[in-house]
Amino acid sequence: MLSNLNSPTGIPKKMDPIKHNTTPIQTDQ
């Protein structure tokens, strides 16, 4: 699960939903 939360750059997707709007974890998961 932690691997999915962390983006390739090391920034959590939930922290940058705009740059990582591919899958909004806060709503999808």
C-alpha positions as CSV (number, residue, x, y, z in Angstrom):
1,M,0.0,0.0,0.0
2,L,2.8,2.4,0.9
3,S,4.4,1.9,-2.5
4,N,1.2,3.1,-4.2
5,L,1.1,6.2,-1.9
6,N,4.6,7.2,-2.8
7,S,5.1,8.6,-6.3
8,P,8.3,7.9,-8.3
9,T,9.6,11.3,-7.2
10,G,9.1,10.4,-3.6
11,I,6.1,12.8,-3.0
12,P,2.9,11.2,-1.8
13,K,0.1,11.4,-4.3
14,K,-2.3,12.7,-1.7
15,M,0.1,15.6,-1.2
16,D,0.1,16.4,-4.9
17,P,-3.3,15.3,-6.3
18,I,-2.9,17.8,-9.1
19,K,0.3,16.3,-10.4
20,H,-1.0,12.8,-9.7
21,N,-4.6,13.0,-10.5
22,T,-4.4,9.7,-12.3
23,T,-5.9,8.0,-9.3
24,P,-7.2,10.0,-6.3
25,I,-6.5,7.7,-3.4
26,Q,-8.5,9.7,-0.9
27,T,-11.7,8.8,-2.9
28,D,-10.7,5.7,-4.8
29,Q,-9.1,3.8,-2.0
